[in-house]
Amino acid sequence: DCVLDNKEIREQKTIILASKFGPCKGAELLPGIVKKLPDWNFIVMGRGWGNFLKQEKLLNAPNFTYVQFNKKNRSKYFSKAKIFLSLSNLEGGPVPLIESMALGVIPISTSTGFAPEFIKDGTNGYLLPLKPDPDFVVSKIVSVDKLSESPEFSVAFLTWDRIARLTYNDLLSITN
């Protein structure tokens, strides 16, 4: 149910982070990155970010927006953003990475969870080391136009219909 919102226009200098706030999300890197890219727009979508963003004075930054996560916002902001940024030190997924890539958003993510399975570093996005240097992250952000492959092709096979068929076929093979 994460779909391209055709009313939104992809903004060439817009970056989205989508996650619940937590100690493993690499949030400490965000203020420095936002400060280094004043002509880029940053959107954080998720729950629990309020206190951190207030403490870091990001809510007052002219290039920063904080929105709550919901299905409407997810489709709207993934349709608007050019880059999906994940700075996590530990990830089980992230599912928003796949959802954003399916909508053509370029991923820049730490090499956690299943990010290395879908991001071809330097081809359809960039993989970052854990706890990357903010200058290194910025260098990847400003070089996304050099990528040669669109991100949606890497996750196109991940549809609910296909997963249901695979699961159904797996169940049939177990019961037979």
Secondary structure by P-SEA (a helix, b strand, c coil): cccccccccccccbbbbbccccccccccccaaaaaacccbbbbbbcccaaaaaaaacccccccbbbbcccaaaaaaaaacccbbbbbccccccaaaaaaaaaabbbbbccccccccccccccccbbbbcccccaaaaaaaaaaccccccccccccccccaaaaaaaaaaaaaaaac
